[in-house]
Amino acid sequence: MVPGAIAERLRRQFPRYEVLPGASLASLPEEVPTPPVPHHRFRSDDPNALIQTGPRLLTVNMLPTYQGFEVFRELILTVLEHYCSVANPGNPMRVGLRYINLIRLVEGQGSLNDYLKCTFSYPEELPRPPRELAARLLFDYAEKGTLGLSIAFPSRIGDGAKGTLLDLDFFWSGPPEFPLEQFSSWLDEAHGIIYTAFLSTLHRSVVERLRGDNQ
């Protein structure tokens, strides 16, 4: 009933609705610890976005081309308002904001150090340079949450483009439950933390190139 009610509320902006394979699996009792699996998906053309719902799960995803945080923020809060009206979910155990960036390779710049202000060391006896590199770092922000910073180089996306993957995931995870009435202010803080991490991780020349590409 919940997916149908959400589909009706969002029909004008998210006209395409699909049932995912996970929805056909036998449901387990809530006390059984299983990772959340999306059961239903809703798609929008303007902005290019999708929503996924499932047991203990709601995600709002902005796809290329990204239209900026203000558009993303409004979309998140609107969808959450509809979801709460229909599902009455209570307070969640986890909330998160995540940005996955691919900084495309530039001819003549074939090293991770050409893009990010990050260095990695490994034993001298191993071949140099490594064919691939992947790392994940976690940074605590007191009671606000945790920033997960993941790097992969080189990385490839669906259209074949290669680049440096910079994955910034800021999340709060309980217990205790997250007070949902504080989510909008937390969302703003989370975005500020991610934006600062993004700018501080990239070389200035890369940031300027990305800004030029988006003009």
N, C-alpha and C positions, 0 to 999 in steps of 0.2 A: 504493500500500500504506500509506503514512504516514497519509493522511486517514482511511482505514478503521480503522486501528489506534487512532487518536486518538478517532474516533467511538465505538468500542467501549469505551474507557476512560472516556469522559465521558458515556456514554449516559444514566445516571441523572440527572445534573444538566443536561445539554444534549441533550434528546431530539430536537430538530428539527435536521435536517442537510440542507444544500442544496449543489448544485454550481453554481458561478457561471459566467457566460458566458466569462470569461477562461480557464477550464480547457480549453475546446475549441480554443483557439488553438494553433498549432504552436509547440512549445518551441524556444527558441534556445539556442545554446551558452552556458555560464556566463560565458565571457570577453566576450560581447557586452554592453555597458553598457545595460541596460534597467531602467526603474523597476519595483520589485516590484509584482505584481498579484495580488490574492487570488483563489484558485481554489475554496476551499471555506469554508462558513460554518456555524457551530454556534450554536444559540440556546437560552437559558435563560429561565425565567419568574421564578424566585426565587433570586438576584436577577435583575432584568431586564438581561441581558447577552448579548453575542455574542462569538464567537471567529472569527477569520479566519486561514486558512493559505494559503500559496502558495510558490513557489520563492523562497527567501531571505526569507521573511516569516512573522511570527507577530504578531497583534494581539489584545489583550484589551480589550473595550470595555464600560463600564458605562453603561447608558442610564437615563433618568428612570424612577423616582425614585432619585437617588443615595443610597446607604446609608452613606456615610462611607468614609474611607481604609482603616480596618482591614479592612472587608469587601472592598474593592477590592484591597488588598494581598494578602490571603489567596488571592483568586481568581487574581490574576496569578501568584503563586508556585506554586500548585497546577497551573495549566495549563502553566506552563513546565516543571515537573518531569515531567509526563506527556509533553510534547513532546520533551524531551531523551531520555527513556527510549526513545521510539519512533524518533525521527529522527536521534539522535546528531549534532546540527548543528555542534558545535564552537563556537568563540567568534565572536560576531557583530561586524560592522563598525559597527553603529549600534544604540543603545538609546534609548528615549525615554519620557517620561511627559507626558501632555497633558490639560489641562482646558479645555473650551470652555463659556463661561458667557454666558447672555443675561440681562442685567439689564433687566427689563421697564420700559417707559416709564410714568411716573406723570403724571397730568393736572396741567398747570401747570408741568411740568419738561420743557421741550422743547429743551434745549441739552446738548451733551456735557459741559460744565463742571458741570452739575447732578449728574453721576454719577461722573465720573473726575477725578482731580487731574492732568489733562493739558491742555496748551494747544498750539494749532497756529496758525502765522501764515502769511499769504499776501498777495500784492500788493494794495494798496489799490484798484487799478483794477478788480479782479474783483468780481462781485456778492456781496453778503453777505445772509445766511449761505449757505454752500455747501449744495446739496441733500443731498449725501452726503459722508462722510469715511471714508477707510480708510488705515491706516498700520501698518507693521511695524517693530519695533525689535529689535535683537539685543544681548544683554549677555553678556560672557564671565565665566565663573566658574573661571578657571585650569584645572586638570586635570579638574575635575568635569564641565564641559560648557558648553553655551550655552543661554541662555533667550531664546526668541523670544516677544515680546509683540505681539500683533496686536489692533488696534482697528477696529471698523466702526460707524458711526453715521449714520442709524438703520439697523438690521438687522432682517430679518424671517425667522421660522422657519416650518416646515411648517404649523403650525396657524394661521398668520396673525398671531401675536403679534409686536409690534414692540418693539425695545429697543436697548440698547447691547451689542454683542458684544465680549467680552473673552476672547481666545484665548491661553492660556499654555502654551507648548510647551518643555519642558526636555529637551535631548537631548545625547548624546555620540556623536560621529562620528569614525571612524578614517580613515586608519591611525594607529596599529596597531590590531589587534583588541582588543575589549573583553574583559577577563577575567571570564567568566561567573560564576565563584565569588564575585565581589564584587557581584553584581547586587542582592541583597537589601539590603545596606547602602547602595548607590548609590540605590536606589529610595526609601529613607527620606530621604536627603539631598535628592533631587530634589523630593520632596513638600514638604519644609520650605522650599526655595527658592521653589517655586510659591506656597505658602500665604502666605509673607511678601510676595511680589510682589502677590498678590491683595489683601491687606489694605492695603498701602501705596499701591495705585493707586486704590482706591475711597474716596470721602468717607465719613467715619465714620457719617453719617446713613444712607447707603445700606447699609453693612454691618449696622447695627442693624435696618434694615427687613428685610433678607434673613434675618437670624437670627430675627426674629419670624415671618416667613412659614414657616420650617422647624420651628417649635415645634409 
